[in-house]
Amino acid sequence: MTKIKTYFITGISTDVGKTIASAIVTEALKADYWKPIQAGDLDYSDTHKVQALVSNSKSVFHQNSYALHTPMSPHAAAKIDNITIDINQVKCPNTTNDLVIEGAGGLLVPLNDTQTVLDLIKPHYKVIVVSRHYLGSINHTLLTVNALKEKGYDVAIIFSGKTHPTTEDIIKKMTNIPIVGRIDEEPYFDKKVVKEYAELFKENLKNL
């Protein structure tokens, strides 16, 4: 019997391509998808976006544990909604399928006064870090990967955006972790493009 796997997608910052990466991983594995905490854009949330990009009929899209109204850090968005995020209420959906979980921003984005996104990641999760080149991205990538390694997680990287060989090469050398692949700066992403990337990434994902 194939063991069910859970993949947690995090980024080195915001707007690095986590949602597109989540759609590709979901399609590649025909996995379920779950965004535990959505902050803002509730009419066209990340769950809606991934659902619109996935072609297979097996994936199930699970409801957010928290759907906050303001596009801000979850702790601040929750305060505006007059609630406090309780991670005990962030319960992983029951599924017999592989599961892709999309985080919010980076690892140390606060959820409340004491906990961050990192506290949502269970020991058995496979963590995929989405890294996009910008000034400072090497530092952010290494900090993110090192924080995960120190806690004993299995970590891999997806590169996103325009290729930058010197950045990607030093990250590969200094992290020495698997590279799932890279998502280029495409003019647009639709089901066809996502499916093409899913085929490219499938083997590497299954080997994590």
DOVO-378798 format. One record per residue: residue in one letter; x, y, z of N, C-alpha, C, O in turn. Coordinates in steps of 0.02 Angstrom, whole numbers, padded with zeros to 5 digits. Atoms other than C-alpha are relative to their C-alpha. Layout:
N
(r 'A' (X Y Z) (X Y Z) (X Y Z) (X Y Z)),
...
This chain:
208
(r 'M' (00042 -00060 00000) (00000 00000 00000) (00044 00063 00000) (00092 00067 00039)),
(r 'T' (-00039 -00061 00005) (00067 00172 -00048) (-00012 00043 00061) (-00069 00054 00082)),
(r 'K' (00005 -00043 -00059) (00104 00283 00100) (-00025 00069 -00020) (-00001 00098 -00068)),
(r 'I' (00026 -00067 00014) (00005 00445 00105) (00051 00051 00023) (00078 00046 00078)),
(r 'K' (-00049 -00052 -00016) (00117 00598 00102) (-00034 00068 00005) (-00084 00082 -00029)),
(r 'T' (00023 -00069 -00007) (00088 00778 00157) (00057 00046 -00018) (00113 00039 00007)),
(r 'Y' (-00050 -00048 00024) (00181 00920 00071) (-00021 00070 00022) (-00076 00092 00007)),
(r 'F' (00015 -00068 -00022) (00190 01092 00151) (00040 00048 -00043) (00101 00044 -00046)),
(r 'I' (-00033 -00049 00045) (00227 01234 00029) (00007 00066 00037) (-00042 00097 00057)),
(r 'T' (-00013 -00065 -00031) (00310 01386 00106) (00042 00041 -00048) (00069 00016 -00097)),
(r 'G' (-00040 -00044 00042) (00399 01536 00031) (00053 00034 00040) (00052 00033 00102)),
(r 'I' (-00052 -00038 -00035) (00552 01639 00071) (-00025 00070 00017) (00007 00107 00055)),
(r 'S' (00031 -00065 -00012) (00439 01793 00070) (-00070 -00004 -00029) (-00093 -00058 -00048)),
(r 'T' (00065 00000 00032) (00270 01846 00005) (00009 00012 -00075) (00061 00037 -00097)),
(r 'D' (-00002 -00011 00073) (00231 01850 -00183) (00059 -00033 -00034) (00089 -00004 -00080)),
(r 'V' (-00056 00036 00033) (00364 01721 -00229) (-00025 -00056 -00045) (00015 -00088 -00079)),
(r 'G' (00027 00051 00044) (00246 01601 -00318) (-00024 -00063 00035) (-00027 -00116 00004)),
(r 'K' (00022 00060 -00038) (00183 01484 -00181) (-00064 -00030 -00028) (-00070 -00091 -00032)),
(r 'T' (00065 00026 00022) (00007 01471 -00252) (00006 -00037 -00067) (-00024 -00090 -00076)),
(r 'I' (-00012 00035 00063) (00065 01426 -00428) (00037 -00066 00013) (00020 -00117 -00015)),
(r 'A' (-00036 00061 -00018) (00189 01302 -00354) (-00047 -00051 00032) (-00043 -00111 00018)),
(r 'S' (00048 00045 -00032) (00048 01229 -00247) (-00045 -00033 -00052) (-00060 -00092 -00047)),
(r 'A' (00043 00027 00053) (-00061 01208 -00402) (00037 -00054 -00039) (00009 -00106 -00056)),
(r 'I' (-00040 00048 00039) (00080 01119 -00495) (00011 -00064 00039) (00004 -00119 00012)),
(r 'V' (-00011 00059 -00042) (00119 01002 -00350) (-00065 -00039 00009) (-00065 -00101 00006)),
(r 'T' (00066 00033 -00007) (-00067 00966 -00324) (-00017 -00039 -00063) (-00040 -00096 -00059)),
(r 'E' (00015 00033 00064) (-00088 00925 -00509) (00047 -00059 -00012) (00025 -00112 -00035)),
(r 'A' (-00049 00053 00012) (00072 00822 -00518) (-00016 -00063 00039) (-00007 -00119 00014)),
(r 'L' (00012 00057 -00044) (00020 00710 -00373) (-00074 -00019 00003) (-00093 -00068 00036)),
(r 'K' (00073 00009 -00005) (-00169 00721 -00400) (-00020 00000 00075) (-00061 -00039 00097)),
(r 'A' (00008 -00004 -00073) (-00165 00770 -00216) (-00059 00044 00018) (-00086 00079 -00025)),
(r 'D' (00048 -00048 -00027) (-00292 00860 -00108) (00039 00065 00016) (00100 00064 00021)),
(r 'Y' (-00031 -00066 -00014) (-00260 01045 -00071) (-00035 00031 00060) (-00096 00026 00067)),
(r 'W' (00029 -00034 -00059) (-00283 01143 00090) (00042 00062 00016) (00103 00059 00022)),
(r 'K' (-00031 -00063 -00023) (-00245 01323 00136) (-00028 00013 00070) (-00085 00037 00075)),
(r 'P' (00029 -00006 -00067) (-00266 01327 00326) (-00023 00070 00017) (-00077 00079 00046)),
(r 'I' (00016 -00069 -00019) (-00264 01516 00343) (00003 00045 -00061) (00057 00053 -00092)),
(r 'Q' (00005 -00047 00056) (-00322 01636 00207) (-00011 00069 00029) (-00057 00080 00069)),
(r 'A' (00008 -00069 -00023) (-00300 01822 00238) (-00013 00045 -00061) (00032 00058 -00101)),
(r 'G' (00019 -00043 00056) (-00395 01933 00116) (-00020 -00039 -00062) (-00010 -00099 -00067)),
(r 'D' (00020 00028 00065) (-00462 01903 -00060) (-00046 -00061 00007) (-00036 -00111 -00027)),
(r 'L' (00043 00058 -00013) (-00599 01788 00004) (-00043 -00019 -00060) (-00063 -00077 -00067)),
(r 'D' (00041 00014 00059) (-00699 01804 -00158) (00040 -00037 -00054) (00012 -00073 -00095)),
(r 'Y' (-00043 00036 00047) (-00550 01740 -00258) (00063 -00020 00038) (00118 00005 00026)),
(r 'S' (-00052 00021 -00046) (-00444 01653 -00128) (00051 -00044 -00035) (00043 -00062 -00093)),
(r 'D' (-00050 00045 00028) (-00289 01546 -00155) (-00031 -00068 -00017) (-00012 -00100 -00065)),
(r 'T' (00034 00063 00014) (-00402 01393 -00146) (-00037 00005 -00067) (-00033 -00042 -00108)),
(r 'H' (00034 -00010 00064) (-00508 01464 -00289) (00051 -00002 -00057) (00039 -00032 -00110)),
(r 'K' (-00051 -00005 00054) (-00349 01501 -00389) (00028 -00070 -00017) (00034 -00087 -00076)),
(r 'V' (-00027 00066 00013) (-00277 01326 -00367) (-00052 -00045 -00033) (-00036 -00082 -00080)),
(r 'Q' (00054 00041 00029) (-00444 01245 -00406) (-00008 00016 -00075) (-00022 -00029 -00114)),
(r 'A' (00008 -00021 00070) (-00452 01345 -00569) (00059 -00024 -00044) (00053 -00024 -00105)),
(r 'L' (-00060 00019 00038) (-00277 01283 -00619) (00011 -00075 -00003) (00054 -00099 -00040)),
(r 'V' (-00009 00072 -00004) (-00295 01098 -00579) (-00049 -00035 -00047) (-00109 -00019 -00048)),
(r 'S' (00041 00035 00051) (-00360 00980 -00715) (-00030 -00065 00025) (-00085 -00084 00005)),
(r 'N' (00022 00068 -00017) (-00376 00812 -00629) (-00065 00002 00042) (-00081 00053 00073)),
(r 'S' (00065 00003 -00036) (-00541 00755 -00552) (00006 -00032 00069) (-00043 -00039 00104)),
(r 'K' (-00010 00034 -00063) (-00464 00669 -00401) (00010 00049 00059) (-00012 00036 00115)),
(r 'S' (-00017 -00047 -00054) (-00404 00822 -00302) (-00063 00027 00033) (-00112 00045 00000)),
(r 'V' (00054 -00031 -00040) (-00519 00883 -00163) (00030 00063 00032) (00087 00063 00055)),
(r 'F' (-00023 -00064 -00026) (-00506 01064 -00104) (-00035 00013 00067) (-00096 00023 00069)),
(r 'H' (00028 -00002 -00067) (-00530 01079 00083) (-00008 00073 00025) (00028 00118 00003)),
(r 'Q' (00018 -00066 -00026) (-00603 01226 00178) (00054 00028 00046) (00086 -00008 00083)),
(r 'N' (-00046 -00033 -00046) (-00492 01354 00266) (-00022 -00010 00072) (-00081 -00012 00086)),
(r 'S' (00016 -00001 -00071) (-00481 01340 00454) (-00017 00072 00022) (-00061 00083 00063)),
(r 'Y' (00013 -00072 -00013) (-00476 01531 00459) (-00002 00036 -00067) (00044 00030 -00107)),
(r 'A' (00007 -00042 00059) (-00539 01646 00321) (-00007 00072 00024) (-00061 00093 00045)),
(r 'L' (-00004 -00068 -00028) (-00487 01822 00370) (-00012 00052 -00056) (00005 00039 -00114)),
(r 'H' (00024 -00046 00052) (-00550 01976 00280) (00053 00048 -00027) (00043 00076 -00081)),
(r 'T' (-00048 -00052 00020) (-00393 02086 00269) (00065 -00032 -00024) (00091 -00078 00008)),
(r 'P' (-00064 00028 00026) (-00238 02049 00161) (00060 00027 00040) (00095 00072 00018)),
(r 'M' (-00055 -00019 -00044) (-00113 02066 00303) (00029 -00063 00031) (00004 -00119 00019)),
(r 'S' (-00026 00056 -00039) (-00007 01955 00414) (-00059 -00029 00040) (-00099 00009 00067)),
(r 'P' (00059 00030 -00033) (-00130 01829 00492) (-00015 00027 00070) (-00073 00035 00087)),
(r 'H' (00013 -00025 -00068) (-00106 01894 00670) (-00036 00067 -00002) (-00080 00080 00039)),
(r 'A' (00030 -00067 00005) (-00152 02071 00615) (-00069 -00004 -00032) (-00115 00031 -00011)),
(r 'A' (00065 00009 00032) (-00293 02016 00500) (-00051 -00029 00049) (-00110 -00009 00049)),
(r 'A' (00045 00029 -00051) (-00366 01912 00642) (-00023 00052 00051) (-00080 00053 00072)),
(r 'K' (00017 -00053 -00049) (-00360 02062 00760) (-00054 00045 -00028) (-00100 00065 00008)),
(r 'I' (00052 -00041 00032) (-00461 02164 00635) (-00067 -00035 00001) (-00119 -00004 00010)),
(r 'D' (00062 00040 -00002) (-00589 02022 00630) (-00022 -00015 00071) (-00071 -00051 00083)),
(r 'N' (00017 00008 -00071) (-00589 02026 00821) (00003 -00073 00023) (-00038 -00095 00064)),
(r 'I' (-00011 00069 -00023) (-00526 01848 00840) (00075 -00010 00012) (00116 00031 -00008)),
(r 'T' (-00069 00021 -00009) (-00365 01762 00893) (00007 -00069 -00031) (-00033 -00113 -00017)),
(r 'I' (-00010 00065 00031) (-00297 01619 00789) (00025 -00050 00053) (00074 -00038 00088)),
(r 'D' (-00018 00055 -00046) (-00290 01459 00892) (00022 -00059 -00043) (-00020 -00088 -00078)),
(r 'I' (-00022 00053 00046) (-00182 01330 00805) (-00029 -00069 00017) (-00026 -00115 -00024)),
(r 'N' (00035 00062 -00016) (-00275 01192 00897) (-00064 -00007 -00042) (-00092 -00062 -00048)),
(r 'Q' (00059 00001 00044) (-00421 01241 00784) (00019 -00010 -00074) (-00025 -00016 -00117)),
(r 'V' (-00025 00011 00068) (-00313 01218 00629) (00010 -00075 -00007) (00065 -00101 00005)),
(r 'K' (-00001 00074 00001) (-00355 01035 00601) (00006 -00025 -00071) (-00032 -00008 -00116)),
(r 'C' (-00013 00028 00066) (-00285 00939 00454) (-00061 -00039 -00024) (-00088 -00079 00014)),
(r 'P' (00058 00037 00025) (-00425 00874 00343) (00012 -00075 -00003) (00068 -00098 -00013)),
(r 'N' (-00003 00073 00007) (-00463 00689 00343) (-00002 -00018 -00074) (-00049 00000 -00110)),
(r 'T' (-00002 00021 00070) (-00412 00616 00176) (00043 -00063 -00006) (00089 -00074 00033)),
(r 'T' (-00041 00059 00014) (-00344 00453 00107) (00046 00014 -00060) (00079 -00031 -00086)),
(r 'N' (-00041 -00021 00057) (-00255 00552 -00030) (00061 00038 00026) (00061 00061 00083)),
(r 'D' (-00054 -00047 -00017) (-00088 00644 -00030) (-00030 00070 00009) (-00082 00085 -00020)),
(r 'L' (00027 -00066 -00016) (-00112 00821 00035) (00054 00053 -00010) (00111 00045 00013)),
(r 'V' (-00043 -00059 00008) (-00034 00987 -00018) (-00029 00055 00044) (-00087 00074 00037)),
(r 'I' (00021 -00054 -00045) (-00041 01122 00116) (00039 00062 -00020) (00100 00061 -00025)),
(r 'E' (-00033 -00063 00017) (-00004 01302 00068) (00001 00046 00062) (-00051 00061 00091)),
(r 'G' (-00007 -00045 -00057) (00064 01414 00205) (-00019 00072 -00018) (-00045 00085 -00073)),
(r 'A' (00014 -00071 00010) (00043 01603 00223) (00066 00038 00006) (00096 00038 00060)),
(r 'G' (-00064 -00036 -00003) (00195 01708 00177) (00058 -00047 00015) (00061 -00103 -00010)),
(r 'G' (-00059 00041 -00018) (00358 01644 00252) (-00010 -00036 00066) (-00063 -00033 00097)),
(r 'L' (00003 00044 -00058) (00397 01528 00397) (-00016 00037 00065) (-00052 00011 00107)),
(r 'L' (00007 -00034 -00064) (00402 01659 00534) (-00053 00055 -00001) (-00052 00101 00040)),
(r 'V' (00058 -00045 00000) (00244 01753 00487) (-00042 -00016 00062) (-00061 -00074 00072)),
(r 'P' (00036 00013 -00062) (00151 01774 00653) (-00074 -00020 -00011) (-00108 00009 -00054)),
(r 'L' (00071 00019 00000) (-00016 01686 00681) (-00036 00031 00060) (-00095 00048 00056)),
(r 'N' (00026 -00032 -00061) (-00041 01757 00855) (00061 00028 00037) (00114 00037 00007)),
(r 'D' (-00056 -00032 -00036) (00070 01831 00992) (00059 -00047 00013) (00113 -00023 00031)),
(r 'T' (-00054 00047 -00018) (00174 01673 01015) (00017 -00051 -00055) (00070 -00082 -00051)),
(r 'Q' (-00010 00053 00049) (00159 01561 00861) (00004 00027 -00072) (-00025 00079 -00088)),
(r 'T' (-00009 -00019 00070) (00207 01571 00678) (-00021 -00057 -00046) (-00042 -00110 -00023)),
(r 'V' (00015 00051 00050) (00175 01475 00517) (00040 -00064 00013) (00015 -00119 00001)),
(r 'L' (-00042 00058 -00014) (00319 01361 00568) (-00034 -00049 00049) (-00023 -00109 00045)),
(r 'D' (00034 00043 -00049) (00210 01296 00711) (-00056 -00042 -00031) (-00082 -00087 00002)),
(r 'L' (00051 00040 00034) (00085 01227 00584) (00030 -00063 -00032) (-00007 -00108 -00052)),
(r 'I' (-00032 00054 00038) (00213 01108 00508) (00015 -00060 00046) (00053 -00054 00094)),
(r 'K' (-00009 00061 -00040) (00205 00931 00580) (00065 -00036 -00020) (00089 -00027 -00075)),
(r 'P' (-00065 00032 00013) (00362 00823 00594) (00003 -00043 -00063) (00056 -00049 -00093)),
(r 'H' (-00002 00046 00057) (00311 00703 00455) (-00011 00035 -00068) (-00008 00002 -00120)),
(r 'Y' (00012 -00035 00064) (00274 00839 00324) (00065 00005 -00041) (00119 00013 -00013)),
(r 'K' (-00053 -00018 00047) (00385 00858 00171) (-00008 00075 -00013) (-00063 00097 -00033)),
(r 'V' (00006 -00072 00008) (00423 01044 00159) (00034 00022 -00064) (00092 00007 -00076)),
(r 'I' (-00027 -00027 00063) (00446 01129 -00010) (00004 00076 00006) (-00047 00109 00018)),
(r 'V' (-00012 -00072 -00005) (00522 01303 -00006) (00001 00030 -00070) (00039 00008 -00113)),
(r 'V' (00001 -00035 00064) (00480 01418 -00152) (00047 00060 00005) (00037 00105 00046)),
(r 'S' (-00051 -00053 -00001) (00629 01531 -00188) (-00001 00038 -00066) (00003 00008 -00120)),
(r 'R' (00001 -00043 00059) (00622 01678 -00308) (00056 00051 00006) (00066 00079 00060)),
(r 'H' (-00057 -00045 -00004) (00772 01786 -00351) (-00020 00073 00009) (-00062 00098 -00028)),
(r 'Y' (00002 -00073 -00009) (00780 01964 -00284) (00059 00017 00045) (00090 -00029 00073)),
(r 'L' (-00056 -00019 -00042) (00911 02063 -00189) (-00016 -00020 00072) (-00063 00007 00102)),
(r 'G' (00013 00025 -00068) (00920 01973 -00022) (-00030 -00070 00001) (-00038 -00100 00055)),
(r 'S' (00035 00065 00001) (00838 01811 -00081) (00045 -00058 00019) (00021 -00108 00044)),
(r 'I' (-00045 00054 -00021) (00994 01705 -00052) (-00003 -00006 00076) (-00012 -00061 00104)),
(r 'N' (00003 -00001 -00073) (00995 01756 00131) (-00067 -00028 00025) (-00068 -00068 00071)),
(r 'H' (00067 00022 -00021) (00806 01728 00147) (-00009 -00075 -00012) (-00040 -00110 00028)),
(r 'T' (00005 00072 00015) (00819 01557 00064) (00040 -00042 00050) (00015 -00092 00076)),
(r 'L' (-00043 00038 -00045) (00964 01498 00172) (-00028 00001 00071) (-00025 -00050 00106)),
(r 'L' (00030 -00004 -00067) (00881 01561 00332) (-00060 -00047 00006) (-00068 -00082 00056)),
(r 'T' (00060 00043 00000) (00719 01471 00286) (00019 -00074 00002) (-00007 -00112 00042)),
(r 'V' (-00020 00071 00004) (00803 01307 00239) (00034 -00021 00065) (00021 -00076 00090)),
(r 'N' (-00036 00018 -00062) (00917 01310 00392) (-00047 -00007 00059) (-00039 -00052 00101)),
(r 'A' (00049 00005 -00055) (00771 01342 00510) (-00038 -00066 -00003) (-00052 -00097 00048)),
(r 'L' (00035 00064 00009) (00682 01190 00437) (00045 -00059 00014) (00024 -00108 00047)),
(r 'K' (-00047 00055 -00012) (00836 01079 00439) (00013 -00009 00075) (00017 -00065 00099)),
(r 'E' (-00013 00004 -00073) (00869 01122 00622) (-00055 -00037 00037) (-00043 -00068 00089)),
(r 'K' (00056 00035 -00031) (00697 01053 00663) (-00010 -00070 -00028) (-00056 -00106 -00008)),
(r 'G' (00000 00069 00024) (00731 00894 00566) (-00046 -00015 -00058) (-00059 -00074 -00072)),
(r 'Y' (00045 00013 00056) (00614 00918 00418) (00036 -00022 -00063) (00094 -00004 -00074)),
(r 'D' (-00023 00013 00069) (00638 00843 00245) (-00018 00061 -00041) (-00076 00080 -00045)),
(r 'V' (00010 -00064 00035) (00660 00998 00137) (00023 -00006 -00072) (00072 -00039 -00088)),
(r 'A' (-00019 -00005 00071) (00664 01030 -00051) (-00016 00071 -00023) (-00049 00109 00012)),
(r 'I' (00010 -00068 00026) (00663 01186 -00159) (-00032 -00003 -00069) (-00019 -00047 -00109)),
(r 'I' (00023 -00016 00068) (00564 01248 -00308) (00023 00072 -00013) (00007 00117 00025)),
(r 'F' (-00017 -00068 00021) (00641 01398 -00397) (-00056 00028 -00043) (-00088 -00007 -00081)),
(r 'S' (00056 -00032 00034) (00518 01524 -00466) (00023 00066 -00031) (00065 00101 -00003)),
(r 'G' (-00015 -00064 00032) (00529 01671 -00587) (00058 -00005 -00048) (00078 -00059 -00068)),
(r 'K' (-00054 -00002 00049) (00668 01726 -00704) (00061 -00036 00028) (00078 -00030 00087)),
(r 'T' (-00058 00038 -00022) (00820 01613 -00698) (00057 00047 00019) (00069 00098 -00013)),
(r 'H' (-00059 -00038 -00022) (00971 01680 -00604) (00052 -00051 00023) (00054 -00068 00082)),
(r 'P' (-00044 00057 -00013) (01108 01548 -00615) (00045 00007 00061) (00053 -00041 00099)),
(r 'T' (-00047 -00006 -00057) (01231 01620 -00487) (-00037 -00007 00066) (-00011 -00037 00114)),
(r 'T' (00040 00007 -00061) (01093 01634 -00356) (-00019 -00072 00011) (-00011 -00099 00066)),
(r 'E' (00024 00069 -00007) (01024 01461 -00389) (00058 -00048 00014) (00050 -00095 00053)),
(r 'D' (-00057 00044 -00010) (01196 01380 -00396) (00025 00002 00072) (00039 -00050 00102)),
(r 'I' (-00026 -00004 -00068) (01252 01447 -00227) (-00050 -00028 00050) (-00031 -00058 00101)),
(r 'I' (00051 00029 -00044) (01086 01399 -00147) (00004 -00077 -00002) (00000 -00110 00050)),
(r 'K' (-00007 00074 00007) (01105 01221 -00215) (00060 -00025 00040) (00056 -00074 00076)),
(r 'K' (-00062 00022 -00034) (01284 01209 -00150) (-00006 00006 00076) (00015 -00039 00112)),
(r 'M' (-00001 -00013 -00072) (01250 01283 00022) (-00056 -00036 00038) (-00051 -00046 00099)),
(r 'T' (00054 00036 -00034) (01087 01191 00059) (00007 -00075 -00008) (-00011 -00113 00037)),
(r 'N' (-00008 00072 00015) (01127 01023 -00023) (-00065 -00039 00012) (-00065 -00092 00043)),
(r 'I' (00065 00034 -00005) (00942 00978 -00032) (-00028 -00009 -00070) (-00005 00023 -00117)),
(r 'P' (00027 00012 00067) (00836 00913 -00178) (-00032 00062 -00030) (-00064 00102 00004)),
(r 'I' (00033 -00053 00038) (00780 01035 -00312) (-00055 -00034 -00041) (-00042 -00075 -00084)),
(r 'V' (00056 00031 00036) (00606 00988 -00374) (-00001 00024 -00072) (-00017 -00015 -00118)),
(r 'G' (00000 -00029 00067) (00622 01104 -00524) (-00004 00075 00004) (00001 00104 00058)),
(r 'R' (00009 -00072 00000) (00599 01283 -00579) (-00061 00019 -00042) (-00074 -00011 -00094)),
(r 'I' (00058 -00027 00035) (00445 01379 -00632) (00021 00066 -00032) (00037 00114 00003)),
(r 'D' (-00023 -00060 00035) (00489 01507 -00765) (-00051 00057 00006) (-00107 00048 00028)),
(r 'E' (00043 -00059 00002) (00418 01682 -00782) (-00044 -00005 -00062) (-00029 00024 -00114)),
(r 'E' (00045 00011 00056) (00275 01629 -00894) (-00045 00061 -00012) (-00061 00097 00035)),
(r 'P' (00046 -00056 00013) (00163 01757 -00983) (-00067 -00009 00036) (-00100 00040 00053)),
(r 'Y' (00061 00014 -00037) (00015 01672 -00898) (00003 -00073 00024) (00042 -00113 -00002)),
(r 'F' (00007 00069 -00024) (-00031 01515 -00802) (-00073 -00021 -00008) (-00118 00013 00017)),
(r 'D' (00067 00029 00006) (-00182 01410 -00851) (00007 -00075 00012) (00061 -00099 00029)),
(r 'K' (-00001 00073 -00014) (-00228 01226 -00833) (00052 -00035 -00043) (00086 -00081 -00019)),
(r 'K' (-00047 00033 00046) (-00122 01178 -00985) (00072 00010 00023) (00111 -00037 00025)),
(r 'V' (-00069 -00015 -00022) (00036 01266 -00922) (00015 -00037 00065) (00069 -00065 00073)),
(r 'V' (-00009 00034 -00064) (00013 01196 -00746) (00009 -00075 -00011) (00051 -00106 00021)),
(r 'K' (-00005 00072 00014) (-00011 01021 -00817) (00069 -00016 -00029) (00097 -00069 -00013)),
(r 'E' (-00066 00011 00029) (00151 01037 -00917) (00054 -00001 00054) (00098 -00045 00054)),
(r 'Y' (-00048 -00001 -00056) (00249 01085 -00761) (-00011 -00061 00046) (00038 -00089 00071)),
(r 'A' (00015 00058 -00043) (00161 00947 -00663) (00035 -00063 -00027) (00062 -00103 00011)),
(r 'E' (-00033 00058 00031) (00229 00818 -00787) (00076 00004 00011) (00108 -00047 00023)),
(r 'L' (-00072 -00009 -00010) (00404 00891 -00771) (00022 -00015 00072) (00075 -00043 00084)),
(r 'F' (-00018 00004 -00071) (00401 00890 -00579) (-00018 -00067 00032) (00006 -00083 00086)),
(r 'K' (00032 00058 -00031) (00309 00726 -00550) (00051 -00049 00031) (00043 -00068 00089)),
(r 'E' (-00048 00050 -00026) (00458 00608 -00531) (00038 00026 00060) (00046 -00009 00110)),
(r 'N' (-00038 -00029 -00056) (00558 00725 -00421) (-00042 00005 00063) (-00017 -00007 00119)),
(r 'L' (00044 -00005 -00059) (00408 00751 -00307) (-00011 -00069 00031) (-00010 -00076 00093)),
(r 'K' (00011 00067 -00027) (00377 00564 -00290) (00061 -00027 00036) (00056 -00071 00078)),
(r 'N' (-00062 00024 -00031) (00559 00539 -00241) (00017 00037 00065) (00065 00019 00099)),
(r 'L' (-00015 -00036 -00063) (00552 00662 -00095) (-00014 -00043 00061) (-00005 -00021 00117)),
